[in-house]
Amino acid sequence: KHLLRNVAFSKRAPSEVLEQREYWIPWVLMQFECHAYMSILNHPFIHLVAVRNCSDGSQSGMFLQHTVDVAIFHLGWAFRFLRLCDDNQLQLHDPLVGHLVAALGTIPWLLQFVEDVQVSQKAAQDVAWCNMYLSRMSGTWPHISQKVRRFASFQVPVEAERPADSSPANSGFS
Protein backbone atom coordinates (compact mmCIF):
# COMPACT_ATOMS: atom_id res chain seq x y z
CA LYS A 1 0.00 0.00 0.00
CA HIS A 2 3.00 2.31 0.27
CA LEU A 3 4.15 1.95 -3.33
CA LEU A 4 4.32 5.08 -5.48
CA ARG A 5 1.44 3.98 -7.70
CA ASN A 6 -0.77 3.44 -4.64
CA VAL A 7 0.02 6.58 -2.64
CA ALA A 8 -0.17 9.03 -5.59
CA PHE A 9 2.27 11.45 -3.99
CA SER A 10 2.50 13.63 -7.10
CA LYS A 11 -1.29 14.10 -7.16
CA ARG A 12 -1.66 15.15 -3.53
CA ALA A 13 -2.41 18.75 -2.59
CA PRO A 14 0.38 20.56 -0.74
CA SER A 15 -1.93 21.13 2.22
CA GLU A 16 -2.62 17.38 2.48
CA VAL A 17 1.09 16.56 2.28
CA LEU A 18 1.94 19.12 4.96
CA GLU A 19 -0.84 17.85 7.25
CA GLN A 20 0.58 14.34 7.06
CA ARG A 21 4.29 15.22 6.92
CA GLU A 22 5.07 12.61 9.63
CA TYR A 23 4.22 10.02 6.98
CA TRP A 24 5.47 11.81 3.87
CA ILE A 25 8.94 12.87 5.01
CA PRO A 26 10.15 9.32 5.80
CA TRP A 27 8.37 8.00 2.71
CA VAL A 28 10.04 10.53 0.42
CA LEU A 29 13.43 10.06 2.07
CA MET A 30 13.23 6.31 1.53
CA GLN A 31 12.24 6.75 -2.12
CA PHE A 32 14.90 9.39 -2.73
CA GLU A 33 17.67 7.44 -1.00
CA CYS A 34 16.89 4.17 -2.80
CA HIS A 35 17.12 5.88 -6.18
CA ALA A 36 20.15 7.95 -5.14
CA TYR A 37 22.09 4.86 -4.03
CA MET A 38 21.29 3.00 -7.25
CA SER A 39 22.39 5.99 -9.28
CA ILE A 40 25.65 6.31 -7.35
CA LEU A 41 26.36 2.57 -7.62
CA ASN A 42 26.05 2.92 -11.39
CA HIS A 43 27.91 6.25 -11.55
CA PRO A 44 29.53 6.60 -14.99
CA PHE A 45 32.84 7.70 -13.46
CA ILE A 46 33.12 4.48 -11.48
CA HIS A 47 32.59 2.30 -14.53
CA LEU A 48 34.27 4.38 -17.20
CA VAL A 49 37.41 5.33 -15.28
CA ALA A 50 37.97 3.74 -11.89
CA VAL A 51 36.91 0.15 -12.62
CA ARG A 52 38.46 0.17 -16.09
CA ASN A 53 41.83 1.17 -14.62
CA CYS A 54 41.67 -1.64 -12.04
CA SER A 55 40.46 -4.47 -14.26
CA ASP A 56 42.58 -6.71 -16.47
CA GLY A 57 40.27 -6.46 -19.46
CA SER A 58 37.98 -3.80 -20.73
CA GLN A 59 34.25 -3.85 -20.14
CA SER A 60 31.85 -4.33 -22.99
CA GLY A 61 30.21 -1.28 -24.51
CA MET A 62 26.78 -2.76 -23.81
CA PHE A 63 27.62 -3.11 -20.10
CA LEU A 64 28.88 0.47 -19.92
CA GLN A 65 25.81 1.80 -21.75
CA HIS A 66 23.53 -0.16 -19.43
CA THR A 67 25.21 1.18 -16.29
CA VAL A 68 25.02 4.76 -17.58
CA ASP A 69 21.34 4.26 -18.48
CA VAL A 70 20.61 2.87 -14.99
CA ALA A 71 22.42 5.80 -13.37
CA ILE A 72 20.45 8.31 -15.45
CA PHE A 73 17.14 6.53 -14.77
CA HIS A 74 17.60 6.53 -11.00
CA LEU A 75 19.05 10.05 -11.04
CA GLY A 76 15.87 11.26 -12.73
CA TRP A 77 13.69 9.65 -10.08
CA ALA A 78 15.80 10.98 -7.21
CA PHE A 79 15.59 14.52 -8.56
CA ARG A 80 11.89 14.09 -9.32
CA PHE A 81 11.14 13.27 -5.68
CA LEU A 82 13.05 16.34 -4.48
CA ARG A 83 11.23 18.54 -7.00
CA LEU A 84 7.89 17.11 -5.86
CA CYS A 85 8.85 18.00 -2.30
CA ASP A 86 9.56 21.54 -3.45
CA ASP A 87 6.21 21.66 -5.26
CA ASN A 88 4.43 20.46 -2.11
CA GLN A 89 6.44 22.78 0.16
CA LEU A 90 7.68 19.73 2.06
CA GLN A 91 11.08 20.65 3.44
CA LEU A 92 13.63 17.92 4.03
CA HIS A 93 16.05 18.97 6.77
CA ASP A 94 18.36 15.96 6.57
CA PRO A 95 21.99 16.86 5.76
CA LEU A 96 22.41 13.44 4.13
CA VAL A 97 20.11 14.69 1.37
CA GLY A 98 22.58 17.50 0.67
CA HIS A 99 25.51 15.10 0.51
CA LEU A 100 23.61 12.80 -1.82
CA VAL A 101 22.56 15.69 -4.08
CA ALA A 102 26.21 16.74 -4.30
CA ALA A 103 27.26 13.19 -5.23
CA LEU A 104 24.38 12.84 -7.69
CA GLY A 105 25.21 16.22 -9.22
CA THR A 106 28.49 14.81 -10.51
CA ILE A 107 26.56 12.54 -12.88
CA PRO A 108 24.94 15.33 -14.92
CA TRP A 109 28.20 17.26 -14.61
CA LEU A 110 29.88 14.43 -16.56
CA LEU A 111 26.96 14.20 -18.99
CA GLN A 112 27.44 17.84 -20.00
CA PHE A 113 30.37 16.61 -22.11
CA VAL A 114 28.45 14.11 -24.27
CA GLU A 115 27.90 14.84 -27.95
CA ASP A 116 24.10 14.49 -27.81
CA VAL A 117 22.91 18.11 -27.51
CA GLN A 118 19.65 17.26 -25.73
CA VAL A 119 21.43 15.12 -23.13
CA SER A 120 24.14 17.71 -22.51
CA GLN A 121 21.63 20.56 -22.21
CA LYS A 122 19.43 18.55 -19.81
CA ALA A 123 22.56 17.73 -17.81
CA ALA A 124 23.50 21.43 -17.63
CA GLN A 125 20.01 22.20 -16.37
CA ASP A 126 20.32 19.47 -13.71
CA VAL A 127 23.71 20.82 -12.62
CA ALA A 128 22.19 24.29 -12.20
CA TRP A 129 19.30 22.79 -10.20
CA CYS A 130 21.74 20.88 -7.96
CA ASN A 131 23.68 24.04 -7.31
CA MET A 132 20.49 25.91 -6.42
CA TYR A 133 19.31 23.08 -4.14
CA LEU A 134 22.66 22.86 -2.36
CA SER A 135 22.81 26.66 -1.98
CA ARG A 136 19.39 26.63 -0.36
CA MET A 137 20.38 23.74 1.94
CA SER A 138 23.55 25.52 3.02
CA GLY A 139 21.35 28.04 4.84
CA THR A 140 20.30 25.26 7.22
CA TRP A 141 23.53 23.24 7.15
CA PRO A 142 26.55 25.58 6.80
CA HIS A 143 28.94 22.70 5.99
CA ILE A 144 26.98 22.15 2.75
CA SER A 145 28.35 25.50 1.55
CA GLN A 146 31.67 23.69 1.05
CA LYS A 147 29.88 21.41 -1.43
CA VAL A 148 28.42 24.48 -3.16
CA ARG A 149 31.89 26.00 -3.58
CA ARG A 150 33.34 22.72 -4.86
CA PHE A 151 30.42 22.29 -7.25
CA ALA A 152 30.91 25.84 -8.55
CA SER A 153 34.62 25.19 -9.10
CA PHE A 154 33.74 22.15 -11.26
CA GLN A 155 31.60 24.40 -13.46
CA VAL A 156 34.25 27.05 -14.14
CA PRO A 157 35.89 25.21 -17.09
CA VAL A 158 32.47 24.16 -18.43
CA GLU A 159 31.10 27.70 -18.37
CA ALA A 160 34.25 29.01 -20.06
CA GLU A 161 33.76 26.60 -22.98
CA ARG A 162 29.97 26.99 -23.33
CA PRO A 163 28.77 29.47 -25.96
CA ALA A 164 26.61 32.26 -24.55
CA ASP A 165 23.43 31.09 -26.32
CA SER A 166 23.58 27.47 -25.04
CA SER A 167 23.28 28.16 -21.31
CA PRO A 168 20.85 25.97 -19.31
CA ALA A 169 18.36 28.86 -19.24
CA ASN A 170 18.30 28.95 -23.05
CA SER A 171 18.14 25.19 -23.52
CA GLY A 172 14.37 24.91 -23.88
CA PHE A 173 14.08 22.49 -20.93
CA SER A 174 12.09 23.44 -17.87
ChimeraX attribute file (.defattr): number of C-alpha atoms within 10 A of each C-alpha:
attribute: neighborCount
match mode: 1-to-1
recipient: residues
	/A:1	6
	/A:2	8
	/A:3	10
	/A:4	12
	/A:5	9
	/A:6	8
	/A:7	12
	/A:8	10
	/A:9	19
	/A:10	16
	/A:11	9
	/A:12	11
	/A:13	11
	/A:14	18
	/A:15	12
	/A:16	11
	/A:17	19
	/A:18	16
	/A:19	10
	/A:20	11
	/A:21	15
	/A:22	10
	/A:23	11
	/A:24	18
	/A:25	18
	/A:26	12
	/A:27	15
	/A:28	21
	/A:29	18
	/A:30	12
	/A:31	17
	/A:32	21
	/A:33	16
	/A:34	14
	/A:35	22
	/A:36	24
	/A:37	18
	/A:38	17
	/A:39	26
	/A:40	21
	/A:41	14
	/A:42	22
	/A:43	23
	/A:44	24
	/A:45	15
	/A:46	14
	/A:47	18
	/A:48	16
	/A:49	10
	/A:50	11
	/A:51	13
	/A:52	14
	/A:53	12
	/A:54	9
	/A:55	9
	/A:56	8
	/A:57	8
	/A:58	11
	/A:59	13
	/A:60	9
	/A:61	9
	/A:62	9
	/A:63	11
	/A:64	15
	/A:65	14
	/A:66	13
	/A:67	20
	/A:68	20
	/A:69	16
	/A:70	20
	/A:71	24
	/A:72	23
	/A:73	14
	/A:74	21
	/A:75	26
	/A:76	15
	/A:77	17
	/A:78	25
	/A:79	20
	/A:80	14
	/A:81	19
	/A:82	21
	/A:83	15
	/A:84	16
	/A:85	20
	/A:86	14
	/A:87	12
	/A:88	19
	/A:89	13
	/A:90	19
	/A:91	13
	/A:92	17
	/A:93	12
	/A:94	12
	/A:95	16
	/A:96	13
	/A:97	18
	/A:98	25
	/A:99	15
	/A:100	16
	/A:101	22
	/A:102	21
	/A:103	18
	/A:104	25
	/A:105	22
	/A:106	20
	/A:107	23
	/A:108	24
	/A:109	21
	/A:110	16
	/A:111	21
	/A:112	21
	/A:113	15
	/A:114	12
	/A:115	9
	/A:116	10
	/A:117	13
	/A:118	14
	/A:119	15
	/A:120	20
	/A:121	24
	/A:122	19
	/A:123	24
	/A:124	26
	/A:125	23
	/A:126	24
	/A:127	26
	/A:128	21
	/A:129	17
	/A:130	24
	/A:131	20
	/A:132	13
	/A:133	18
	/A:134	25
	/A:135	20
	/A:136	15
	/A:137	22
	/A:138	18
	/A:139	11
	/A:140	13
	/A:141	15
	/A:142	12
	/A:143	14
	/A:144	21
	/A:145	18
	/A:146	13
	/A:147	20
	/A:148	22
	/A:149	13
	/A:150	12
	/A:151	21
	/A:152	14
	/A:153	11
	/A:154	13
	/A:155	14
	/A:156	10
	/A:157	10
	/A:158	14
	/A:159	12
	/A:160	9
	/A:161	8
	/A:162	10
	/A:163	9
	/A:164	9
	/A:165	9
	/A:166	13
	/A:167	15
	/A:168	19
	/A:169	13
	/A:170	12
	/A:171	16
	/A:172	12
	/A:173	10
	/A:174	8
